[in-house]
Amino acid sequence: MARPIHFELQSHDVAKARKFYEELFGWKFQQFGEHQYWLAMTGQGPGIDGGLMPSNGLQNWVCTMDVENLDVHIEKVSAAGGTIVVPKMPIPGVGWLAYAKDLDGNIFGMMQNDTGAA
């Protein structure tokens, strides 16, 4: 069963968004390498961590599911009537990621862990 493992937020002003979530929830942010992407650490205990990035036109929260085999799940998306909106891509040192839309247009991610992804 695929479970949510990561969320993403988008903002037109990342600095203001970071300050907002830091002050509101006490989250901590750390830039991911040289990328325009900040890891959001939400605290200890139950829950998931996420990321913050500049907006690409979407203004929503995107959850990413942990899957054992991304290629199989990409095929399952199409078979179930969904669409792949961002094809499989490597996240170096982390794994393989793709984004899809469900039947209502909601975007979600699917991640296959693979520290050798490049």
C-alpha angles and dihedrals in degrees: 000000000000114000130192110264104165141017131203132208126194126208139181087217111034094183092056092044092051091051091047095054093040091055096038101045105007092245119164123220131205126181113244104233112295093326125116087247130105124200112228114215107198100186143262128317130029117000140063136269124230149179142258125212141164113281119267091191097286118108103191143089115265120204121204122211125214109238130181096218118022095191091056092048092049087057090046091054092059093042090053092051099260128121134231109236100177115030125227111296135171123252098200113241092002113062147262122315137190132171126219141179123232124218091281095048096258111150121225136169131230121204130192111196113235119148088195093062112126 
